[in-house]
Amino acid sequence: MWDYLPLRSAAVPSRWFRAPLILPDGAELADRKRPRIYIAPLESATDRRILMASLVGAGLEPPRWVPARRARIPREELGAAFLRGEPVLVPIVPPRRGPDRLARLLTWAEQHNQDVDLVPLEVLWGPVGRTPSLWNLPLGNPYDPPEWERWLQVRSKDRARVVLGAPGTFFALRAEAPHPNDGLALSAFVREQAVKALSQAERQVLGERYKVPRFVVEQILGEAEFQDRAAAAGASIGLTHRESFERAERGLRELATNHNLFYMELFHRFARWLYTRVYEPEIVVQRHELERLHELGRRAALIFIPSHKSNFDHLVMYHLLFSAGFPPPHTAAGINMSFFPMSRILPRTGAYFIRRSFHDDPIYKECLRAFILYLVQRRFHQEFFIEGGRTRSGKLLPPRYGILRYIVEGSRKIAAQEVFFIPTAISYSQILEVQGYVREQLGEEKERESFGFLLRMIRSLRGRNLGRVHIRFAEPIDLHGHLERSGDERLVVEKLAFQIANQINSVTTLTPVSVLCTVLLGAGRRALTLPELEAGTQCVLDYAGERGIALARELEQGAETTLEVGLAAMESAGFLQAYKDGIEPVYSVPDSGRHIAAYYRNTIIHFFLVRAITSLAREAAKERDSVESWALRLRDLLKFDFFFSERDAFGAQVEREEASLVREEEAGLPPMGAAGPRILLDYLESYFVVTQTLHSMSNDEPLAEPELLRRCLAVGRQLLHQDRVHAPELLSRVNFRNALQLALNLGAAERCAEGYRPGKTEALDALARDLDHLARLARV
């Protein structure tokens, strides 16, 4: 039983600190005679004075008792005053140590069966109706000014106002609380409702796009379930309960975003300034898709999952969503981006950094799980890149399941909460980093992100024009609907991830450069005349039109405009070779530019994949077996590089493409090189190189993956010199890595403690024969 509580008698408020008071829509405060507890952020002494004075100015009774560090009011005196209806002010953040004033007051009310009015309120700073600018920097953040500025600016017009959240009552909230008999859990629930009410009141003043979480760490730490899970995780690695709790708090503070309205506004401007150095200011987007997402976001949590091709992805997504009035989504960022100044800026705009590996830290795993669950439960929008990192090949990378799994687990606990995944395709006319990606494919190490890296990137933007950015949103995926339809519980997350990836691919936009690269590489090493290029481009446009594939504006204007824009862009970027001294100009991709061209082709290759497989299977079936069996064999060979439909659905796709090919042949139409077998050649030859590298290794001398990939590059260069393989773009660490996965899957390679070694000779020989045979057919 407690005898004292750290509260003191409130001082008489000064008129100097009065600010306008804004009541929530339709809210009325209850009878003054009932006990009342004001709940507010109290970190600022000036804000506390403003709250007191503003309540008086609005004709409301101010707190009689306020928090104190040393003063202690005897239990009998405080209890009598509280029951008489003298209001008490308590902090919205629970104390790190010492008695919890709110919990003890609610316990007092419980013992006396007394209902209590609970009134959340706070001082809201910052301009309304205009956005801050860089001129605000010398005086600090206008939404969270320093103490001295609060004192000076309280009387300034449009700088401060007091907002009241929708009030509640003790009895009503106790009936809703999950643990009404636990005093600390009950006070944590009351605080959580107060935070929600203040957030809603804040958005009424500032707008919907300022929906941001508050006191995240404190709320999660106050959850009994999290405390139990963190303690169990700590015990598994030999930590005491206190040590586990302290490490959990550090992990949560590492993850939790610190949204800052000032930084959000400035980052929005910075994002636009940076991407418009190289891209057109207008982001090409379907407005009806944004409007639909707006409506959906009012009642559901939206999880944006964009493709990841460039460091500009987050910038353009942030700018688009913020400009369209969406609250900034909580974005999962790699720990590699936590360099100065991004380590200070990004968390204030909604990004949080995730460690690359935390298998040996079960407490951090629980922190990440709890943080994501918190966001889902409170219906905050999120964004993460399901590929984990930027693609170096142009294709979508295999999905990572971590964050997706946590979201699925969390949604099972809140069946009433709607959650929608928004697969998003970001397409660029050209990619700024493509040269760096090629160097990495050829064996160079990735440049580490740093402040110097950022400055060099900004300097590299000068005088460049890389065209447009296109963003398309696929059909939203209802998570609960997906869970209801899923059969095997063990495969729910995997099936969801592949559905997301396929939908991202389905809304990718064809651009002039990607189409021309596909046409040129589809011709092999042969140069094409302008009429041949135009005919090949028109075939792609017709094929895309039949299948409803999204087109960039230039492609909508026809093949001639596509050629004009695409050839100019490729020539300017240095990966187009034009010979104009003969009868007519001819165009090709030089060997030095084939990796770049392959990157752009790979961004759209999925649209032509089944047709290319069908064409190659038809050639193979002329010698033995059926088209269907060869198509299924190719599907199995390429399954680590591409996303395929289920076996039966894939078979139906092959039948449709075969029927289409037969009709075109009967009509005397030329074959569409952009979807011919040649677009598979570099993959087949990359895989063949890996089989030859494994053949050259000894079982007694396994190689670690980095060394094995270097050996594959060396063997690939040798085979190119010997003319045993023909596509220079086969030299790709991404392709080699996927080929290793295939070899492991087929028993042609084995993994051991030291790395990789050859597998069964029969399996390796059979794989090499099939790849060599199919590659020879693809070259024809």
C-alpha positions, 0 to 999 in steps of 0.5 A, a space after each residue: 500500500 502506498 502512502 505518498 504519490 509524487 504530485 504537488 499542488 499546481 501553480 496559478 497559470 499565467 495569462 501569458 501562456 494562453 493559446 487557442 484550445 481545439 476540442 475534438 469534433 462533437 466532443 463534450 467534457 463530462 460533469 466537472 464534479 466527477 474526478 478527472 485525469 488529464 493525460 499529456 506529454 510533459 517533457 517541456 515545462 513551457 508546454 505544461 504552463 501553456 496547457 494550464 493557462 489554455 484550459 483556464 482561458 477556455 473556461 475549463 478547470 485546470 489540473 489541481 495536482 501536477 507531477 513533481 519529483 520530490 514533493 509527496 502528497 499524503 494518500 488521504 489528502 490526495 484521495 479526498 481531493 481527487 474524489 471531490 473532483 479536483 483534476 490531476 495531470 499525469 504524463 502520457 509516458 510511463 515512468 522509467 522508474 518509481 511509481 506510475 501515477 496513472 496506475 495508482 490513481 486508477 487503482 484508487 478509483 477501482 477500490 472506490 468504484 468511482 468512474 473517472 474522466 480521462 482527457 488527453 491533451 497536448 500542445 501542438 506546435 508548428 505552422 498550419 496551412 503552410 509548409 516550413 522551409 530551410 529558413 526554419 533551420 537556424 531556429 530549429 524544428 518549428 514542430 518541436 521547437 527548443 524550450 527558449 523558442 517555445 517561451 518566446 513564440 507562445 503568443 505568436 500567431 499560428 505557432 501554438 495551440 492546445 488540442 484535446 483528444 476525444 475524452 473517455 471514461 475509466 469504466 468504459 476503457 476498463 471494459 475494453 482492456 484485454 487485462 482489466 485486472 492488471 493495474 500496470 497493463 490497464 494503465 498502459 492500455 489507457 495511455 495507448 488510447 490517449 495516444 490514439 485520440 491525440 493522433 486523431 486530433 493532431 491530424 484534424 489540424 495538420 492533415 491526414 498525411 501526418 499520421 505518425 506513431 508516438 511513444 512506440 517503444 513505451 507502448 511495446 515495452 508495456 505489453 505483457 506478452 512482449 515482456 514474456 517473449 523477451 524474457 524467454 528469448 533472453 533466458 535462451 542465451 543466459 540473460 536475466 530478466 532485467 538484462 533481457 528487458 534492457 536489451 529489448 529496450 535498446 533493440 526497440 529504440 534501434 528500430 522505432 522511427 522518430 517521425 518528425 514533421 519538419 524532417 518529413 517536409 524537408 525530405 519530401 523537398 530533398 527527394 524531389 530535388 534529387 531525383 529531378 536532377 536526372 529524371 523528369 519531374 512528373 512521375 508517370 502514375 495512374 491517378 485512378 490507382 492512387 485514388 483507389 488506394 486512398 479509399 482503401 487506406 482509410 479503413 485498412 493497413 496498406 503494405 507497399 512492396 515495390 521492386 528494387 532497382 535503384 537507390 532512387 526507389 525510396 525517394 520517388 515512392 516517398 515523394 509520390 505518396 507524400 504529394 498524394 496525401 498519404 502518411 509516409 509509410 514505415 520503410 524497412 531499410 538496410 543497415 548499410 544505409 545508416 551512414 551520416 547524415 542518412 542515419 539521422 534523417 531517414 528515421 525521422 521520415 519513417 525509415 527504420 534500419 534492419 540488421 543484415 543478420 540477427 540469427 544469434 540475437 533472439 531478443 532483437 528478433 522479438 523486437 522486430 516482430 513486435 514492432 511490425 505487429 504494432 504497426 499492423 495493429 495500429 493500421 500504419 502503412 508500411 513499405 519494404 522491398 521483398 527482394 531484400 536488396 537492389 537487383 543487379 541483373 534487372 530481374 526480380 530477386 527471389 523473395 525474402 520472407 522475414 518481414 512478410 512472415 511477421 506481418 502474416 503472423 501478426 494479422 492472424 491475431 487481429 482478424 478484424 483488421 484489414 491488411 492489404 499488400 500493394 505490389 508496386 513496379 517502379 520502372 525507369 527509362 534508364 537506371 543511374 547505377 547500371 554501370 556499377 551493377 555491371 562491374 559487380 557482375 564481372 567480379 568487382 566488389 560493391 562500393 560501400 554506402 557512405 557520406 562520400 558515396 552519397 556526395 559522389 552520386 550527387 555529383 554524378 547527376 550533373 548534366 544527365 537526363 535519364 528520362 522518366 520514372 513510371 510507377 504502377 500499383 498492382 491489384 491489392 492483395 487482401 491478406 485475410 482473403 489469402 489466408 482463407 484460400 490457402 491450403 497448406 499452412 506451411 506454404 502460406 508465406 511462400 505462396 504469398 511472396 510469389 504472388 506478390 512477385 508475379 503481380 509486380 512483374 505484371 504491372 512493369 512498364 515497357 520503356 523504349 530502352 528496354 524494348 530496343 535492348 530486347 529486340 537487339 539482343 534477340 538478334 544475337 550478334 547480328 546488326 539490324 537495319 532501321 526497318 528491321 528494328 522497326 518491325 521487331 519493335 512493332 511485334 513487341 508493341 502488338 504482343 503487349 497490346 494483346 496482353 494488356 502490358 503497360 506501355 510508356 508514353 513513347 511506345 503508345 505513340 508507335 514504333 517510330 517514336 520508340 526507335 527515335 527515343 530509345 536509340 538516342 538514349 542508348 547512343 548517349 549512354 554508350 551501349 549502341 553501335 551504329 555503322 553508317 558507311 554502307 548501303 544503309 545504317 545498321 545497329 547493334 550492341 557492342 560487346 562492351 555494352 551487352 551487360 547493360 543491354 541485358 540488364 534492361 532486357 531483363 527488366 521485361 523478360 518475364 513478359 516474353 519468357 513463356 513464349 521463348 521457352 515454347 519456341 525453344 521447346 518446339 526446336 528441341 522436340 523436333 529431335 526427341 520428346 514432346 514440346 510439353 516435356 521440353 518446356 517443363 524441363 526448361 521450367 525446372 532448369 530456370 526456376 531459380 532465375 524466374 517466377 513461374 506459374 503452377 505446373 498445370 497453369 504453366 502447361 496451359 500457357 505453353 499450349 496458348 503460346 504454341 497455338 499462337 506460334 502456329 497461327 503466325 507461321 501459317 499466316 507467314 508472319 516473321 518470328 518475334 526475335 524479342 521473344 525468341 530462344 536467343 533471349 535465354 541463351 546467356 542463362 543457358 550458357 552461364 549454367 553451362 559454364 558452372 557445370 564446366 567449372 564443377 567438372 574442373 574441380 576436385 572433390 578433395 578441394 572444395 571452394 568457398 562461394 566467392 572463390 568459386 564465382 571468380 573461378 566461374 568468371 575465369 572459365 567463362 572467359 576461356 570458353 568465350 575465347 574458345 567460341 564454345 559459348 557466344 554471349 558475353 553477358 553470360 559472365 554474371 555472378 547472379 547467373 552463376 549463383 543461381 546455377 549453383 542453386 540448380 546444381 545443388 538441387 539436382 545433385 550435380 553439386 554438394 555443399 560442405 563446410 568449406 564451400 562447394 564441391 562437385 556432386 554426382 558425376 551422372 547428374 553433373 554430366 546430364 545437366 551439362 549435356 542438356 544445357 549444351 544441347 539447348 544452348 546450341 538450339 537457342 543460337 540458331 
